[in-house]
């Protein structure tokens, strides 16, 4: 299920929580105070903000183990080519990461940016809150700040899942409209969330299969049921847990559709010599090679609330 809405088109007041989230239950009660604290942004007159929700069919612990990796966002963010820690502790050791650490990410070709310098703002392993802010880089998304929170969620089949909320606030670039900026950033966020779902759901399935194999191996070394009357439990894998391989080709198509509105003359998000109209196909090829063939869908330019189960 995906849920998204326009939190605020332009600034002056904190962005409100929509009714869908007010009524959403996590861990038996709606953690509204936590949500209001981290996902209510003060949006200035030259800014826009949005918030997205994604239900992931994987335990929270598995999803958090990927989201918290500030030093390796390319684990699921397919538009990032590489990442390096340039300031602060950690390096490749995620246990040493600390708030204030700064990373530099290099982006794949085909989007109107080549690099981004970002600072870790929040890394809360107890509340499962992650936040970063863009400090600079070769792009025009100024004063971008993103907050991600994870919440326990019970799936329809009764198994443990995760509700992920991601909100952001960003400046509207000169020469562009609020709607153009929201369309472009929302497209990137949705692609990232879809990829995160695929990566973590596949990891959960792999761990479940490993547990099954270990139980099967242990069972083979135990006496037969007739001898002891005891048989080890078996871990069943349901067909509903078999997930397809990631397919992000449509994300590249969505970005290619959104970004041209941010180009040309004074209405451009391009930096340097990056030209999305010429390189959009390149991004599609890059992602298609990673993810395989798939359907292509254009992100709808709708500001309405959508709830997809």
N, C-alpha and C positions, 0 to 999 in steps of 0.2 A: 504494500500500500504506500502511496505517496500522497502527501498533503502539502500544498503550498498556497501562499496568499501574499498579497502586497501589504507589508506591514505599515509602510508610510511612503507616499509618493514624494513628498518634499517636506522640509523640516519645520521646526518651530516647537514641536512637542514630542514627548516620548511616543514610540510606536505602540499601539494597543495590541493586546492579545485577542485573536479572533475567537468566536464562539466554539469552533471545532476543538480548539486546544483547551479552552476552559472546561469542556465536558470530557476531555480525554483522561482516562484513569491509568496510572502507572503505579505498580506495587500496591494496588488496592485503593489508593487515593491519589488525587491529582496534585503533583508537587508544584503548585502554582507559585509559591514564594520563590523557589529556586529558579523557575522559569522566568518570572518577572525580574528577578535580580540580574540574570545574565543575558536575557534575550530582549529586554526593553531598552532600546537605544534612544539617546537624545539626537534627533535628526535636525541638522541645521538647514537653513534655507537653500543652500547649494548642494544638498546631499539627498540621497535616497537610501532606502533600507528595505530588506525583505527577509523572510524566514521560511525555511523549508523543513518538512518532517519526512522521515523515511523509516518504515518498519522493516527490520532485517530479520530473516529467519536463521538467526545464530545467537548463541548466548552473549550477554553483554561483555563478559570477560574476553571473549575472542575478538569482538568488535573493538573494544578499548585497546587491546594489544596492538592493533594496527593504527588506530586514530592517534594515539599518544606518540607515535614515532615522528617527532618533529624533525629528526635528522634524515628520515627516509619517506618523504611524502609521495615519492614515485611508486611506492608499494601499491597505491590504488589510484593516484592522480595521473592519468595517462598523458596529460599534456605537459608533464614535467619530465625532462630528459635526465637531469642529474641534480644533486643537491650536496652542498658542503657547508659545514659549520665554520664560520669565519670569526666568531667571537663567543666566548663563554665556554663552560664546561661541556663535557659529553663526547664530542667527536662522533665516533661510531659506537660509543658505549652509551646506550640509551639510559642506563641507570644513573649516569652522571649529568644528565641534562638538567638545566636549571632555568627558572624564569629569568629572562633577560638575555638568553642565548640568541645569537643572530645567525641566520642561514642565508645562503645565496642559492637560488634555484635557476637552472637553465631550462628554457622551454623549448618544445618541439617547434619546428617551422609550421607556418600556416595559420597562426593566430597573431594578432597585432601587438606582439610583445616578444622580447627575446630573453629577458632575465628579470628577476625580482629579488630584492633584499628584504627579509622579513624577521621580525623579533617575536620570540615566544613570550606571551603575556600571561597565560594561565596554564598550569599543568597540575590538575588536582586529581590524584589517583583515588581519593576517597569519594568525592562527589562525581567523578568522571566528567570533568569540565576541561575543555581544551580551547585555547584562544591564541591567535597570532595577529600581528599588525604589519602592514606593508610600510617599510621605511623609504624605499626608493627602488630604482631599477629602470630598465628600458621599457616603459609602458606609461599609460596616462591614468591609471586607476589610483588616484591620490587619496590618502587618509583612509585606506581600506582596512577595516577591522572585522574579523570573523570570530564567532563564538560557536562552539559545538558542545552539546551536552548529550549524554547517553542515559537512558532510563530502562529499567527492567520492564519487559512487556510479555504478556502471555499470548502466544499465537492461538489461532482458532483450533488447532489440533491439540491444544493443551500444553505444548512444549514451550520451553523458554526461548524468548526472542528479545529483540532490542528495539526500542524507540529512539531514534536519533533526531535531534533538533539542531539545525544549523542556521544561524542568523548572521547578517552582515550589515554594515553601513559603509558608504563610499561617497566621495565627491562626484558630482555630475560634471564631466569635463566641459570646458568651454567649447561652444559650437555643437554640443549634443544635448538632446532632451533627456528628461528623466526616464521616459519610456524606453528610449534607445539604450540607456545605460542599464536599466533593469533587465531588459531582454538579453543583453550580452552577458552580464554577470550571472543571471539565472541559468542560462544555458550551460555555462561552465560548472556551476554548482550541481545542477541536475546530473550532468555527466559524471562528475566525481562521486556523487552519492550512489548512482547506479553501479559504478565500478566497485565501490566499497562493498556494496551488498553482494556482488558476485564473488569478490575475493574472500570475504569472511564466511559466506555460506558454503563456499567450496572447502575452505579450511575446516569448518565445523564438520562437514561430511567426511573429510579425510581423517580427522581425529576420532570420529565415531567408528569409522572402518577399522582404524588401528586398534581401538578398544575391543571391537568384535574379534579381530584376528588374535589378540592376546588371550581373550576368553576361550576361543576355539583351541588355541595351543595348550592352554592350561587344562581344558577338558580332555584332551587326548592323553594326558599323563595321569588322569584320575581313574580309579576303578570304574567298571561299568555299573550302570544303574542297578542291575540285578545283584551285584556284589555289595554295594554300599547303600543303595536306595537313595543316593544323592546325585543330582545332576546340576552342573553349574547353569546359571541363567544365561539366556542368549539375548544378545542385543539385536533387535530387529531394525532393519533399514527399510523405511517406507518409500514407496515410489514417489511420493510427493516431495521427498528430500533430494531427489536426483535433479540437479540443476545443470542447465546448459552452460557451455563455456562462455566467458565474457564476450559480448559483442558491442563494441563502442563505435562502429562505423557511423551509425546514425548521429552520434554526438558530434563528430566532425562535420557532418552535413548541417547540423543545427547551428554550430558556431559559424560555419561558412555563410549561413543564411542571416544570422544576427549581426555579424561583424561588418558587412558592407554598409549598413546604415550608419556605422561609426566612421566611415571613410570619406575622403574627398574634400579638398579645399579646407575651409575652416571647420568642417564637420568630420574630423578624423581622429581615430584612436591609434593610427599607425605611428610607430617610432622609427627613426632612421630610415632605412630603405625597405623595411618590411612591408609588403603589399599583399594583403589578404586575398584580394581578387585573383592574384597570380599564384599565390601559394596555398590557397584553400584546398586545392586538389591534392597538394603534397601532404597536408595533414591527414586527409582522408586515406591516402595510401599508407602512411605510417601506421595509423590506427587499424586499418584493415589488415595489414600484415600481422599485427599483434593479436588482433581479436578474431580474424576470419570474416567471411562474408556475412552479411546480415541485412535486416530491413533498414531503410532510411526513412526517418521521420523528421519533419521540421517542427521545432518547438513552437507551439501556438503562441501568438502574441496576445494572449488573453490575460486580463488583470483579475479575472474572476477566481473565486476559491474553487479548487478541484480536489476531489477525494476519490482516489482510485484504490480499490481493494483487489 
